[in-house]
């Protein structure tokens, strides 16, 4: 990974470069008296990219829990935090693949680290009416019934109607033999016009008709469409990374993450109101494990740069003057996501 230019602690946060057209949109018209009048840009017909926020978490934080019940509660706190602050993606990373990703099989074996955390996060993000079909019985899920629900917008109740619903495809064929039956958590299954393998989670556009008895074929849509079309938060995706390098190189978004933020008690102290995050398409915020991001970077053999400030665009302490000697990662995530709310909103408004 190439070395990046960094701000020193004495420097004020740099303002993003504002192009003339952008400045006019934001109300700060530049002085163009000595410049030729630029031609009006052509209308851009390409679809707008909705900015995303990704949180990267070390799976080793699970090792700090004294029992599987406490580990489950820890994972539940993280799931609630990322849902409250509308995080789009959660990456759980290992220290050089020490545990590996979870396996989709029935098992009585205890998982730990990244595999355990990923399984709980995925389970909680899934609407309740789909969990039995999508998650085999597993020892790691023994205590999930103790956790509070996420109550996210896509976790609709049986009596609620929404423009979109999450569903799971069924083995049974549709009455007319065309398309696929989908359980969307209502009193009756719906039919989609695509032929899909059973046991697949899908997002279904429900249309305007509440009549489930009507012979209506509905559409399967991308899970990103509810947000693009209606501005609805539609849950988070979870993926596994074997190390810090994989967090970045295996990014599912085109062009990768364009702004990287690391968090630590050793980071730079900037108040939330003074922090300027540049306009971004895909933002990554990373949290370390029990020994911080420094250890994760030191143990990553794929990284040539061992200075954490050379890996991230900015390295921040989001909770200075703490009263406790330690802040647990699940606490740091909640504190930091609140800290970043206004800087992120300002960056999105400028885009």
ABEGO torsion letter per residue (X at the ends): XBBBBBBBAABBBBBBBBBAAAAAAAGBBBBAAABBBBBBBBBBABBBBBBBBBBBBBAAAAAABABAAAAAAAAAAAAAAAAAAGBABBBBBBBGGAAEBBBBBBBABBBBEAAAAAAAAAAAABBAAAAAAABBBBAAAAAAAABBBAGBAABBBAABBBABBBBBBBABBBAAGBEBBBBAGBABBBBBABBBBBGBBBBBBAEABABAABBBBBBBBBAAAAAAAAGBBAEBBBBBBABAAAAAAABABBGEBABBBBBBAABBBBBAAABBBBBBABBBBBBBBAAEAAAAAAABAABABABAAAABABBBBABBGBABABBBAAAAAAAAAAAAAAAAAAAAAAX
